[in-house]
Amino acid sequence: MIIRIVVGGYLHTIVVVGYKGDAFYVHDPARGPYVEVSRRELVSVWGANNYRAIVVRGLRRS
């Protein structure tokens, strides 16, 4: 899932690649791949941008 967040008053884009318990793992161009972020922190910065997201699903195989 690609989400738009607000950090320091600026819009920023990260990719959520997984979760375990209350921890989410994101690829962040500013911080690197597989950065662990708490649920609380993610909801805080994501909510500041009205929870905007793009969900990418795998291709359907026939």
C-alpha positions as CSV (number, residue, x, y, z in Angstrom):
1,M,0.0,0.0,0.0
2,I,1.4,3.4,-1.0
3,I,0.4,6.1,1.5
4,R,0.8,9.9,1.7
5,I,1.8,11.2,5.1
6,V,2.7,14.5,6.6
7,V,6.1,14.9,8.3
8,G,7.3,18.3,9.5
9,G,4.5,20.0,7.7
10,Y,5.5,18.4,4.3
11,L,3.8,15.7,2.3
12,H,5.8,12.5,2.0
13,T,5.1,9.2,0.3
14,I,6.0,5.8,1.8
15,V,5.2,2.2,0.9
16,V,3.8,-0.1,3.6
17,V,5.2,-3.6,2.9
18,G,4.2,-5.6,6.0
19,Y,3.2,-5.7,9.6
20,K,3.5,-7.8,12.7
21,G,1.6,-7.0,15.8
22,D,1.6,-3.3,16.3
23,A,4.7,-2.7,14.1
24,F,4.5,-1.8,10.4
25,Y,7.3,-2.1,8.0
26,V,7.7,0.6,5.4
27,H,10.0,1.5,2.5
28,D,10.8,5.2,3.1
29,P,12.9,7.1,0.5
30,A,14.2,9.3,3.3
31,R,15.0,6.5,5.8
32,G,15.5,3.4,3.8
33,P,13.8,0.0,3.3
34,Y,12.1,-2.1,5.9
35,V,11.9,0.7,8.5
36,E,9.9,-0.4,11.5
37,V,7.2,2.1,12.5
38,S,4.7,1.8,15.4
39,R,1.0,1.7,14.7
40,R,0.6,4.8,16.8
41,E,3.2,6.8,14.8
42,L,1.9,5.6,11.4
43,V,-1.7,6.5,12.2
44,S,-0.6,9.9,13.5
45,V,1.3,11.0,10.4
46,W,-1.1,9.3,8.0
47,G,-4.2,10.7,9.6
48,A,-2.8,14.2,9.1
49,N,-3.4,13.7,5.4
50,N,-6.9,12.2,5.7
51,Y,-5.6,8.6,5.3
52,R,-4.9,8.9,1.6
53,A,-3.6,5.6,0.1
54,I,-3.3,3.6,-3.1
55,V,-3.7,-0.2,-2.7
56,V,-1.8,-2.3,-5.2
57,R,-3.0,-5.9,-5.5
58,G,-1.3,-8.8,-7.3
59,L,-2.4,-9.7,-10.8
60,R,-5.1,-12.2,-11.2
61,R,-4.0,-15.5,-12.8
62,S,-6.4,-17.3,-15.1
